Each structure stands twice: as structure tokens, then as C-alpha cells.
Amino acid sequence: MSKYFLLLLTATTIFFTSCDKDDDTTPSVEAPATYAFTRNNESTVSFSGQTTRIQMATELINGMKDFSIEKSQLLEMYRNETEAGEDANPFSDADLNVSTKSVRSKVAASKEYFSDNVTDGTAIKELFETWINAQVDEVFPNESTLAEAGVAGQIADGSSTRYVNSKGLEYNQLVNKSLIGGLMLDQILNNYLSTTVLDEATNIEDNDADVLAEGKPYTTMEHKWDEAYGYAYGTAADLADPNKTIGADDSFLNKYIGRVEGDADFAGIAAEIFDAFKLGRAAIEAKDYDLRDEQVVILRKALSKVIAVRAVYYLAQGKSALEASPANYGTAFHDLSEGYGFVYSLQFTHNPDTGKPYFSKAEVDAFIADMLGDGANGLWDVQPSTLDAIATTIAAAFDFTVAQAAE
């Protein structure tokens, strides 16, 4: 047998052995039907802390509409830091009162955006307290006063009554919609789905070896992914298959995934988000971190888009109400207060192409200044052209039009 033939035979054998080895070791990740994962017949899914914070935020928003509530109780719903005394039990749910969790601690607290930016993080946390204080100090005393330019009070919105400050803003809507970005979105996109958190310390090695968190049925990496999932679906009727009731399970991110899904121009986005959460979790079990990271990109784009679509929607709706003859200020102010919160939430989005928000804090602050800057009385003076310009700028950063979002 010639040396040439022996070399050829050896090379061929190595080639096929190599291919066979690759085929044997490459994990095959099948997308699960639901978000249900087990180890040794025990569920490995856990996100109770996220459920708790959604429930706390819900009681806070409801409390901001209760004219008999004390300011200290509202602030304690946000902070949950008093160990004893009058406001040690601010929640109607006893389980929340004994919890060590809080809303405030996780607002503007992601590792990617705020670990090196404590100044902005603290200012954002305190802004929510400013809005809570103002609801009690400015709006509550004027419960029976008819609102007008420069005067806080009540204003009709069809069959509903809205309560606004002197510039036409509903503080409860500012807190509600801004928490979607400042709490839910920031924690999902910029904290739990970031490699800074998922791959922290020995997380990869531990996940590869199925080393579980102490006393738990899951690895740390699995748990971090679950915590991201919990901020979207933590109060769903069916935690493993939440899209059956998407939009009906809370007043935060879940609700508006459902609202965007309900627009024919964006139909399918709820499935896209849920599928990425499921497949990413399955990829972690399979130790396929490239596939996991592909799902992170999908989630960052899709969830950021939800915020942008609703920001544009409410700006457009507010514009239409102002252009009605006569102008429907109550409807406009309600829509624009919601729009304000979604615009504010844009600074917590995450563009995977840049690693930064689709709109920076400075750009968001400029949008807000424009909304309130057409006259001394804020929304009472805002011009439809101003709202249209902001909406157009936001839509242009994504792959949709103002007309699509406005429907």
C-alpha cells in the first residue's frame, strides 16, 4: 500500500470521525409547547418575586385613585421599607405586607444601564415619589373642583371622570405607564436577559454541569431567565401558557403586549415574545448559549417595539381628541398622560444593534419638554403638530408608521 494512499485513508477517517463527533454533540433544542420545565419530576420555574412586585405596583396604582388614602401609605406601597409603625402594613394583601420585596428597589436598577449610573437611577426612583406626593398634594384637595388651565381638578372623559394636575396630567397614569419601562422592561431587557447577569461568575460552568442553586431545583442561569419571564407573565391565569389571556392579567407590560397584539398591523407579536422566552429557556437547559442569545435579541426588539407602538398610539389619540370640534380635553389629557408614561419608558428599551436604548434619557426628556412646552399650561396648550412630530420621530426608529400604530 502506497504512502499516499495511507495518508489519504487517514485524512478521510479523521474527517468522517470529526463530522460524526459534531453530529453527536450538537444539542438539538426543540421549542416547548409551554413554559413548563422540570428536573427529577420537579418544576424548575420560579419567579415569585416578580409576581409580588406586580401585585405591589397594582395596589399602588389603585391607591393613587383613592382620595381617602394617606400619602404615607402610598409611599410605603412604593418603598415597602417600614418595619413597624402606622404604615408597616400598607397593602390589602397580607402576603405583600410580610414580603421583603419592593417596587422602588428595582426601578431603574438594571446592571447594564444603572450599575455605573447611580445618579440617574436614583433620580428616576425619586421622580416616582414626586408623582405620588403630587397626586396627594395637588390633585386630592381638588377632587370636586372643575379642572381648567392652571387649575387641578376633575374633567369629563365621555362617561368617565379624570383627575388632573394644573397642566392636565394624570399622575396615576404617569406612575402606571412609566413603571412598565422603569421596572418591568428595564429588569427584563437590561438586567435578567443581559449576559452580565446570565453569565455572571460561574453561571456558565454551573449550568453546564447542572450545579443547582443552594436548596433549589434550578441552576442560577435558569432562574435568572425565569425572573425576566415573570415581569411579563407573573400574574397570568396560566403561568405556563399565558397567551391564552394575554392583556388581561395585569395593568402593566402584559396588558400592552395584548393591546399591541390586538392591532392587525402587529398581530403575532405576542407569540413572537412568548416563543422566544420558551426557546431561550430550553436553550439554557440544552447548554446552547448562542441560541439563548438569539432569543434575547428577539425579545429586546419585540418588547421595545411594544413600548414604542403604545407611545405613538396615545400621542396620536391625544392629537385626534384635541383636533375634535370642540376639543375633547378630558379624552386628550387621559390619552396624553398614558402617552407621557410610554414616552418616558422609551429610555429603558434596548436596541441590540447598539446595546443602548432606542432613545436616550436626554432624548426622552426633550420629548417630554416638547409635550409640555407649547405654553405655560402644559397639555392645555399643546399643539397637535407637536404631538405628531414626536410620534413621527419615535415610529421612524422602528419598522412601523404612525398610521399603523394609531389605528
Secondary structure, DSSP 4 states (H G I P E B T S, - for coil): --HHHHHHHHHHHHHHHHHHHHHHHS--PPPPSSS--EETTEE----HHHHHHHHHHHHHHHHTT-TTS-HHHHHHHHH----SSTTS---SSHHHHT----SGGGTT--HHHHTT-HHHHHHHHHHHHHHHHHIIIIIGGGTTSBPBTTB-EEEEETTEEEEE-TTS--HHHHHHHHHIIIIIIHHIIIIITSHHHHT-TTHHHHHHTTPPPTTSSS-HHHHHHHHHHHHHHTT-SSTTSGGGGTTSS-SSHHHHHHHHHTSGGGTTHHHHHHHHHHHHHHHHHTT-HHHHHHHHHHHHHHHHHHHHHHHHHHHHHHHHHHHSSS--HHHHHHHHHHHHHHHHHGGG--BTTTTB-SS-HHHHHHHHHHHH-SSTTGGGT--HHHHHHHHHHHHHTTT--HHHHH-
